[in-house]
Structures are given as structure tokens and as C-alpha cells.
Amino acid sequence: MRQTLFELGSSTGVEIRAEVEEVYADALRPGQAARAALSGSSTIFPARVTEVSPRVDSSTGGRSVRLAAEGDQALSPGRSVDVTIIVRQRPGAIVIPRAAVLDATAAPKVHVVDAGGIVRARSITVARWPSVNAIVESGLRAGDRVVLEPAAVKPGAQVTPVAAKPDR
């Protein structure tokens, strides 16, 4: 029986390494899909989890996760990459930027624009997951118009909504 004691380099090319808090790393498995983007870029490319360390780093409380870019994505060694690992999908979920959520830890709410163009505060429930986006579990419906920069307007203000730019 052969067992690898250590690996000096990846035989599959440049790999992506991430450190994930242990509480979230428990949900990760090799083979899971991920989305990645080079830091500073909005171009997203697919990746896949190749390994999840069974050990927790006592100095950080995280576990090391390795991923491989799929397709012909050219990665430079040492380049920072933003990664979102897909743990589960929620059909019909409403996702908004975390920056649109006010009082996220105490009493989460968003500003929505009603049919008359008036800004209203609305309480929401957000799934607890570390991401640049927030999964809204309750308080919003499909078609609601959410203010993406809530510090820029106060409830009761009259605004003219503009359509959000579609994701790439």
C-alpha cells in the first residue's frame, strides 16, 4: 500500500487555496462546485473543490481547502482569487448585496421603493453565511425594488428607481 506523506507541488497545475472557518468547512466535500474571480475582476470562472483538510489550524481556527479552476483558466502563482463554494442551491432564493442590508447583526432591514417611488424601511431575515451577498429568507418578494446604497437615502424620500446592472 502506498500513501503520500507530503506533496511538493501540484501535478494538476496551479491550484487555488483558501482557508475556511471550521464551522463552515464541515459542509465542504471534494467535488463541490465553486465560482471564482481573480481579485479586482468581475469575470467569474468555474472551479471545483479538490481537497478539504481534516485538520483545523489552531492559530486561525480554519481548515485549508484546495480548489482547481475548470476549463482553460490561466492562473498566475500567488495571485489572489475570490472564491464562493456552492454548498447548496435554493431555487427561487432572493439574493442582495450585503451592503444593502442595514443593522445586519441586530435587526436586519433594507430600504425598498414602493409603487409611488417612496423609500420605505422593511425588516428582513438573512441567512447567516459569510459572503458578499445576503440570502434573504423572509421580508422580500420577487420584484421588490431594493435600494442598493441605503445610506444615500432616508425612508420617506421620493426617488426614481433605475434598473440594476445584470450579473455576468
Summary of the structure (lengths in Angstrom):
residues: 168
radius of gyration: 19.9
end to end distance: 47.1
largest distance: 71.9
contacts: 370
relative contact order: 0.16
helix: 6%
strand: 36%
